[in-house]
């Protein structure tokens, strides 16, 4: 298993500002992902964080809005830029083991409220 | 269109009772199906993973079933406890050797009353 620490656990931000969420894993992992969970909705994949290269974004998500860094195999950050109230959500970091069928572990999430 | 539908959306049961949650999917090709439990304010935690060849898998008081022919799965909770109050999320993967693309249901919100 993997232990994932996310910071901050929650924050209240002003419109137009940016917030960076950190994800630290207790072991080296191949795959790291960032998800968004809006109230009453299913989890939506934002991007796959690639170590040493640009993240791979899903349709509807762009690097300018959600820049992601992954400097090594245990750490990643997600920045939510120029926030609006529509960005209020839970953001989840997750990691995969890469072995079939592939276990997927989640962090505790970062609950973001934009005023 | 690949989708995962869960029912009911919410459920209230009394402590000690059993319950069954449903998951129907249209994901193809199918690789595996997962059930996660998400406590309020926490991240999802895996309960079971079932591949095409498995039709039942248990994890303590949780038993998941899979019918790949009808594309249905259920999660049965036996002798419910207050700590079972959570959202239960069904996730279907469309590929095998890596995680593949994952399709998430919206979850069933279970509340267990004393």
Boltz contact constraints between the chains, C-beta under 6 A:
constraints:
  - contact:
      token1: [A, 42]
      token2: [B, 104]
      max_distance: 6.0
  - contact:
      token1: [A, 42]
      token2: [B, 105]
      max_distance: 6.0
  - contact:
      token1: [A, 42]
      token2: [B, 106]
      max_distance: 6.0
  - contact:
      token1: [A, 43]
      token2: [B, 104]
      max_distance: 6.0
  - contact:
      token1: [A, 92]
      token2: [B, 43]
      max_distance: 6.0
  - contact:
      token1: [A, 96]
      token2: [B, 99]
      max_distance: 6.0
  - contact:
      token1: [A, 100]
      token2: [B, 96]
      max_distance: 6.0
  - contact:
      token1: [A, 100]
      token2: [B, 97]
      max_distance: 6.0
  - contact:
      token1: [A, 101]
      token2: [B, 32]
      max_distance: 6.0
  - contact:
      token1: [A, 101]
      token2: [B, 49]
      max_distance: 6.0
  - contact:
      token1: [A, 101]
      token2: [B, 51]
      max_distance: 6.0
  - contact:
      token1: [A, 102]
      token2: [B, 99]
      max_distance: 6.0
  - contact:
      token1: [A, 106]
      token2: [B, 43]
      max_distance: 6.0
  - contact:
      token1: [A, 106]
      token2: [B, 44]
      max_distance: 6.0
  - contact:
      token1: [A, 107]
      token2: [B, 43]
      max_distance: 6.0
  - contact:
      token1: [A, 108]
      token2: [B, 42]
      max_distance: 6.0
  - contact:
      token1: [A, 108]
      token2: [B, 43]
      max_distance: 6.0
  - contact:
      token1: [A, 109]
      token2: [B, 43]
      max_distance: 6.0
